[in-house]
Each structure stands twice: as C-alpha cells, then as structure tokens.
Amino acid sequence: MTDDLRQAMVHVKQAAVQHRNNYIGTEHLLWGLTTQDNGATRLHQAAGVSPETLHRSVEARLSMGASHAAERVAWTPYSR
C-alpha cells in the first residue's frame, strides 16, 4: 500500500467511527479517498469533478448510526 492509500484508509475508518456506523461502505471509501490530495482526488479533478464538492456531497449523505461498537468495523461486500 502506498502512503496515500494508508492515510486514506485512516480517514475511511474515521468516517465510519464518527458516524457510529459498524460497517465500512462505499460511501465511507469515497469520503476517505477525498479528504486530501492523492491519486483519487487528482483523478476526479481530471474528470472535471471537484474533490471538495464530492467530499461535501458524500459527507452530507453519511447517516448517523446507533452502533456502540464502532471500534469493530466490518467491510460491506461492495466495499471489499
């Protein structure tokens, strides 16, 4: 794994924990990959999509869960 990907994975898990979700879904992956400048954000920029706009849009759709065991986060089939 590259350093960029390792850092993005930290943000992915943070998104799940902050929103009290006991899973990591595609929304968490997209949120984590758009938190800082990396290959994913540069790819979105090349496609004409602002990483900041995409990040805010995904963040607005992350729902607050009721999980109290957020430290044990499972990957959904689509996010694997």
Secondary structure, DSSP 4 states (H G I P E B T S, - for coil): --HHHHHHHHHHHHHHHHTT-SEE-HHHHHHHHTSSSSHHHHHHHHTT--HHHHHHHHHHHPPP---S-TTSPEEPTTT-
